[in-house]
């Protein structure tokens, strides 16, 4: 059997990496390896226990995608580390950012410009725009198109931002991040999730059941 | 446990605990799987291949000891190896999910259909485990307890007859059910003995007469005597595993003569200790879906302490861990045991 003696023990490695924020079990763009995002002392590290040829380049690619998907910046002189632009704890947003960075096709261009997303329940287009208001950076959600449910859909989408980014509701169509700062990339990332919380929650619940061995997942029970 | 006992080897610690003897500290025991997707990457042995290749299987299983610091190595990760060799329709899944039997497509209808195929022990999926045990025994057998696993007749019956037809049969024709269970029991014995011959020190025997499916009376009526027979037929310590709420049948389980019962977090450890009343040792019962999967080391530590405070003799996850379990949570189990012993002095 191959010796593991040359590798650092995982317990030592985890001490360096810190807490695991998110684990993507299969990277569909690199040999199905598992990639994790770890946090220690405000610095996040993208890490895999795989030593396949090319893993370092793939990790750098994921790290760089993260810096375009979320309000995070690369740590100078590293190829696997990044930091949030503030001290805010935004674990849920970071999880979504990281999962998207691993799972989305790296060849696909990421959206830029206006923050918009089509509603999944009407023909409306949501538009998110931010501006300073009373010392806070406040995001306003508006819609383009016609629907009798527009106001209700905007209100629900603000609720989605509260759920997934701990945002504060400023008005029925306005929200701000907890520290009142500007996070345009997270707003862009979260908008497609915030517009349909129930679907996202179902997807997350299904994902959590994968890999669990229970009487339900084994087919022994319906309860 | 006593301060006068010198530090024990993991294998000696586990076997002593299962025999009810004194130990230097409660063992970290894995009657079921502790492999994760990260460990699969570490040793390049991903699912499903690691369930179907003895060498890969051994590489992955060994990480329970080499990386996690557990006192046992348990190479049979899933619950389907025998059923595959019997001819069940399999769904092998991918790296991050469990292989399963397609029970909607059962292979048999009655006890008279039950036949162990020639070459059962040479089938790729049964041989994977015996090959792996041989490798592990050679590499680690002097140091660590090697835990085999042979599925009980009740679980095999779900796989070969389908859950619903089998359970309906227990109502419609209990005698026929007993015949089927007796016939399937031979599979349990055959595969258990093969693993013992390959080098298994201990066997886990899962038999899913779970609280959410059948009553304690069912356990007494259909399985108690059969489990006593299995204990006699398999000459190593046996850890019976049944998921779910099982406190109501623990007094019966305590009469099986088996070495230990691997129990679920749905059962309060103190209630479980009271229910078995010293008749059998307990292994468990750190919660998987909430604590090990979704929480952090602090919560893991609290559950380890709760189990030890209640008097649980061997500590481990309640069942096969979720494949995406964070390693930091698994690493906390042996640390928490050491700390508990340092605080309390004795078990």
Interface residues (C-beta under 8 A of the other chain):
Chain A: X1 X2 X4 X7 X9 X10 X11 X14 X19 X20 X23 X25 X26 X32 X33 X34 X36 X48 X49 X50 X52 X208 X210 X211 X212 X213 X214 X215 X217 X218 X219 X220 X221 X223
Chain B: X32 X33 X37 X38 X39 X40 X41 X42 X43 X44 X46 X55 X58 X59 X62 X66 X67 X69 X79 X94 X95 X96 X97 X98 X100 X101 X103 X135 X139 X158 X163 X208 X210 X212 X213 X243 X244 X288 X289 X293 X294 X296 X319 X320 X321 X322 X323 X324 X326 X327 X328 X331
